[in-house]
Amino acid sequence: SWGPSIIVIKKGEHGALVRMDGRFFMFPAFPVETVKDPTGAGDAFAGGFMGYIAMQNSTGRDAFRRGLAYGTCVASFNCEEFGPKRLAEIDKDIVDGRLDEFQEMIRIS
């Protein structure tokens, strides 16, 4: 009862494993065609995730899962260039476009 209620384990190129509401769920990493430099991708993931949650003002399951997807997409941009160069070139519309593509990739039905 003293431990965390939500756990996110970032697994680098293998995505993230999450424990929330007594359940596990996984998010794969977004496949990047050419990886130039993964340095900082975990930080980009955390920024995209926490930024989304802060905009929603919610830590409910749906907001949390969508935030994880946002973080995954932001991290994928980070890997496309050296340093934060690629992150400086994107905006919300570009991230939303990748999010749509990511959702299509992981859709089950």
C-alpha atoms as an extended CHARMM CRD file, in Angstrom:
* protein
*
       109  EXT
         1         1  SER       CA              0.0000000000        0.0000000000        0.0000000000  PROA      1               0.0000000000
         2         2  TRP       CA              3.0370000000        2.3040000000        0.3590000000  PROA      2               0.0000000000
         3         3  GLY       CA              4.3940000000        1.6690000000       -3.1160000000  PROA      3               0.0000000000
         4         4  PRO       CA              3.6150000000        3.4840000000       -6.3360000000  PROA      4               0.0000000000
         5         5  SER       CA              0.2120000000        2.9440000000       -7.9370000000  PROA      5               0.0000000000
         6         6  ILE       CA              1.5950000000        3.4010000000      -11.4650000000  PROA      6               0.0000000000
         7         7  ILE       CA              4.9040000000        2.0900000000      -12.7970000000  PROA      7               0.0000000000
         8         8  VAL       CA              6.3800000000        2.8710000000      -16.2210000000  PROA      8               0.0000000000
         9         9  ILE       CA              9.4190000000        0.8830000000      -17.2960000000  PROA      9               0.0000000000
        10        10  LYS       CA             11.0330000000        2.3440000000      -20.4100000000  PROA      10              0.0000000000
        11        11  LYS       CA             12.6530000000       -0.4370000000      -22.4050000000  PROA      11              0.0000000000
        12        12  GLY       CA             14.5200000000        1.5900000000      -25.0240000000  PROA      12              0.0000000000
        13        13  GLU       CA             13.9630000000        0.2850000000      -28.5420000000  PROA      13              0.0000000000
        14        14  HSD       CA             11.4670000000       -2.2260000000      -27.1410000000  PROA      14              0.0000000000
        15        15  GLY       CA              8.9530000000        0.3770000000      -25.9740000000  PROA      15              0.0000000000
        16        16  ALA       CA              7.4930000000        0.6080000000      -22.4830000000  PROA      16              0.0000000000
        17        17  LEU       CA              5.8920000000       -1.7060000000      -19.9420000000  PROA      17              0.0000000000
        18        18  VAL       CA              3.2890000000       -0.1990000000      -17.6250000000  PROA      18              0.0000000000
        19        19  ARG       CA              1.5690000000       -1.4110000000      -14.4780000000  PROA      19              0.0000000000
        20        20  MET       CA             -1.5850000000        0.5170000000      -13.6710000000  PROA      20              0.0000000000
        21        21  ASP       CA             -4.8900000000       -0.3560000000      -11.9800000000  PROA      21              0.0000000000
        22        22  GLY       CA             -3.5720000000       -3.8250000000      -11.1920000000  PROA      22              0.0000000000
        23        23  ARG       CA             -2.8950000000       -4.5840000000      -14.8710000000  PROA      23              0.0000000000
        24        24  PHE       CA              0.0790000000       -4.6420000000      -17.1910000000  PROA      24              0.0000000000
        25        25  PHE       CA              0.0830000000       -3.2100000000      -20.6880000000  PROA      25              0.0000000000
        26        26  MET       CA              2.7960000000       -2.6470000000      -23.2450000000  PROA      26              0.0000000000
        27        27  PHE       CA              3.5510000000        0.0070000000      -25.8090000000  PROA      27              0.0000000000
        28        28  PRO       CA              5.9550000000       -0.8790000000      -28.6060000000  PROA      28              0.0000000000
        29        29  ALA       CA              8.4600000000        1.6850000000      -29.7790000000  PROA      29              0.0000000000
        30        30  PHE       CA              7.5850000000        3.5030000000      -32.9900000000  PROA      30              0.0000000000
        31        31  PRO       CA              9.7090000000        1.9390000000      -35.7530000000  PROA      31              0.0000000000
        32        32  VAL       CA             12.0930000000        4.5150000000      -37.1910000000  PROA      32              0.0000000000
        33        33  GLU       CA             13.4360000000        3.7680000000      -40.6530000000  PROA      33              0.0000000000
        34        34  THR       CA             16.8990000000        5.2240000000      -39.9890000000  PROA      34              0.0000000000
        35        35  VAL       CA             18.1690000000        5.6320000000      -36.4380000000  PROA      35              0.0000000000
        36        36  LYS       CA             20.9440000000        8.2360000000      -36.2820000000  PROA      36              0.0000000000
        37        37  ASP       CA             21.2280000000        8.7310000000      -32.5210000000  PROA      37              0.0000000000
        38        38  PRO       CA             19.0000000000        7.3070000000      -29.7650000000  PROA      38              0.0000000000
        39        39  THR       CA             20.7290000000        9.4130000000      -27.0880000000  PROA      39              0.0000000000
        40        40  GLY       CA             18.0550000000       11.3660000000      -25.2620000000  PROA      40              0.0000000000
        41        41  ALA       CA             15.1180000000        9.3250000000      -26.5710000000  PROA      41              0.0000000000
        42        42  GLY       CA             14.1190000000        8.3590000000      -23.0230000000  PROA      42              0.0000000000
        43        43  ASP       CA             14.1090000000       12.0100000000      -21.9980000000  PROA      43              0.0000000000
        44        44  ALA       CA             12.0630000000       12.8740000000      -25.1100000000  PROA      44              0.0000000000
        45        45  PHE       CA              9.6320000000       10.0850000000      -24.1960000000  PROA      45              0.0000000000
        46        46  ALA       CA              9.2720000000       11.4560000000      -20.6670000000  PROA      46              0.0000000000
        47        47  GLY       CA              8.7620000000       15.0120000000      -21.9520000000  PROA      47              0.0000000000
        48        48  GLY       CA              6.1180000000       14.0000000000      -24.4820000000  PROA      48              0.0000000000
        49        49  PHE       CA              4.3460000000       11.8250000000      -21.9320000000  PROA      49              0.0000000000
        50        50  MET       CA              4.3740000000       14.3180000000      -19.0540000000  PROA      50              0.0000000000
        51        51  GLY       CA              3.5730000000       17.2430000000      -21.3480000000  PROA      51              0.0000000000
        52        52  TYR       CA              0.4720000000       15.4550000000      -22.5990000000  PROA      52              0.0000000000
        53        53  ILE       CA             -0.6510000000       14.5350000000      -19.0720000000  PROA      53              0.0000000000
        54        54  ALA       CA             -0.1290000000       18.1360000000      -17.9240000000  PROA      54              0.0000000000
        55        55  MET       CA             -2.2910000000       19.4290000000      -20.7940000000  PROA      55              0.0000000000
        56        56  GLN       CA             -5.0750000000       16.9930000000      -19.8500000000  PROA      56              0.0000000000
        57        57  ASN       CA             -4.8900000000       17.7160000000      -16.1250000000  PROA      57              0.0000000000
        58        58  SER       CA             -5.7570000000       14.0440000000      -15.6200000000  PROA      58              0.0000000000
        59        59  THR       CA             -4.0270000000       10.8210000000      -14.7340000000  PROA      59              0.0000000000
        60        60  GLY       CA             -7.0110000000        8.6760000000      -15.6810000000  PROA      60              0.0000000000
        61        61  ARG       CA             -6.3560000000        5.4870000000      -17.6120000000  PROA      61              0.0000000000
        62        62  ASP       CA             -7.3160000000        6.8700000000      -21.0380000000  PROA      62              0.0000000000
        63        63  ALA       CA             -5.2740000000       10.0590000000      -20.6420000000  PROA      63              0.0000000000
        64        64  PHE       CA             -2.3680000000        8.0500000000      -19.2900000000  PROA      64              0.0000000000
        65        65  ARG       CA             -2.3640000000        5.5990000000      -22.2100000000  PROA      65              0.0000000000
        66        66  ARG       CA             -2.6550000000        8.3850000000      -24.7790000000  PROA      66              0.0000000000
        67        67  GLY       CA              0.1710000000       10.2230000000      -23.0090000000  PROA      67              0.0000000000
        68        68  LEU       CA              2.3440000000        7.1220000000      -23.3330000000  PROA      68              0.0000000000
        69        69  ALA       CA              1.5830000000        7.0400000000      -27.0550000000  PROA      69              0.0000000000
        70        70  TYR       CA              2.5460000000       10.7300000000      -27.3590000000  PROA      70              0.0000000000
        71        71  GLY       CA              5.7840000000       10.0900000000      -25.5050000000  PROA      71              0.0000000000
        72        72  THR       CA              6.5430000000        7.1590000000      -27.8010000000  PROA      72              0.0000000000
        73        73  CYS       CA              6.0390000000        9.3080000000      -30.8950000000  PROA      73              0.0000000000
        74        74  VAL       CA              8.1430000000       12.2030000000      -29.5800000000  PROA      74              0.0000000000
        75        75  ALA       CA             10.9550000000        9.7740000000      -28.7070000000  PROA      75              0.0000000000
        76        76  SER       CA             10.9190000000        8.4140000000      -32.2570000000  PROA      76              0.0000000000
        77        77  PHE       CA             11.6270000000       11.8780000000      -33.6800000000  PROA      77              0.0000000000
        78        78  ASN       CA             14.5770000000       12.2360000000      -31.3250000000  PROA      78              0.0000000000
        79        79  CYS       CA             16.2520000000        9.1600000000      -32.8750000000  PROA      79              0.0000000000
        80        80  GLU       CA             16.1180000000       10.5680000000      -36.4180000000  PROA      80              0.0000000000
        81        81  GLU       CA             18.9310000000       13.1200000000      -35.9360000000  PROA      81              0.0000000000
        82        82  PHE       CA             21.9300000000       13.7700000000      -33.7050000000  PROA      82              0.0000000000
        83        83  GLY       CA             21.1330000000       15.6400000000      -30.5190000000  PROA      83              0.0000000000
        84        84  PRO       CA             17.8410000000       17.5270000000      -30.1880000000  PROA      84              0.0000000000
        85        85  LYS       CA             17.9590000000       18.8720000000      -33.7720000000  PROA      85              0.0000000000
        86        86  ARG       CA             14.9130000000       16.9380000000      -35.0220000000  PROA      86              0.0000000000
        87        87  LEU       CA             12.8590000000       17.8480000000      -31.9470000000  PROA      87              0.0000000000
        88        88  ALA       CA             13.3580000000       21.5290000000      -32.7580000000  PROA      88              0.0000000000
        89        89  GLU       CA             11.8030000000       20.9480000000      -36.1990000000  PROA      89              0.0000000000
        90        90  ILE       CA              8.5120000000       19.3620000000      -35.0960000000  PROA      90              0.0000000000
        91        91  ASP       CA              5.2640000000       20.7980000000      -33.8010000000  PROA      91              0.0000000000
        92        92  LYS       CA              2.0360000000       19.3770000000      -32.3870000000  PROA      92              0.0000000000
        93        93  ASP       CA              0.5410000000       18.7450000000      -35.8290000000  PROA      93              0.0000000000
        94        94  ILE       CA              3.5580000000       16.6670000000      -36.8770000000  PROA      94              0.0000000000
        95        95  VAL       CA              3.4350000000       14.6680000000      -33.6390000000  PROA      95              0.0000000000
        96        96  ASP       CA             -0.3260000000       14.1710000000      -34.0610000000  PROA      96              0.0000000000
        97        97  GLY       CA              0.2750000000       12.8210000000      -37.5820000000  PROA      97              0.0000000000
        98        98  ARG       CA              2.7670000000       10.2920000000      -36.2640000000  PROA      98              0.0000000000
        99        99  LEU       CA              0.3730000000        9.4340000000      -33.4520000000  PROA      99              0.0000000000
       100       100  ASP       CA             -2.3210000000        8.6070000000      -36.0100000000  PROA      100             0.0000000000
       101       101  GLU       CA              0.1410000000        6.3580000000      -37.8280000000  PROA      101             0.0000000000
       102       102  PHE       CA              1.1860000000        4.7140000000      -34.5430000000  PROA      102             0.0000000000
       103       103  GLN       CA             -2.4280000000        4.0560000000      -33.5460000000  PROA      103             0.0000000000
       104       104  GLU       CA             -3.0360000000        2.3820000000      -36.8950000000  PROA      104             0.0000000000
       105       105  MET       CA              0.0380000000        0.1680000000      -36.3500000000  PROA      105             0.0000000000
       106       106  ILE       CA             -1.0280000000       -1.0700000000      -32.9390000000  PROA      106             0.0000000000
       107       107  ARG       CA             -4.7790000000       -1.3570000000      -33.5480000000  PROA      107             0.0000000000
       108       108  ILE       CA             -6.1190000000       -4.8330000000      -32.9200000000  PROA      108             0.0000000000
       109       109  SER       CA             -9.5800000000       -4.5040000000      -34.4350000000  PROA      109             0.0000000000
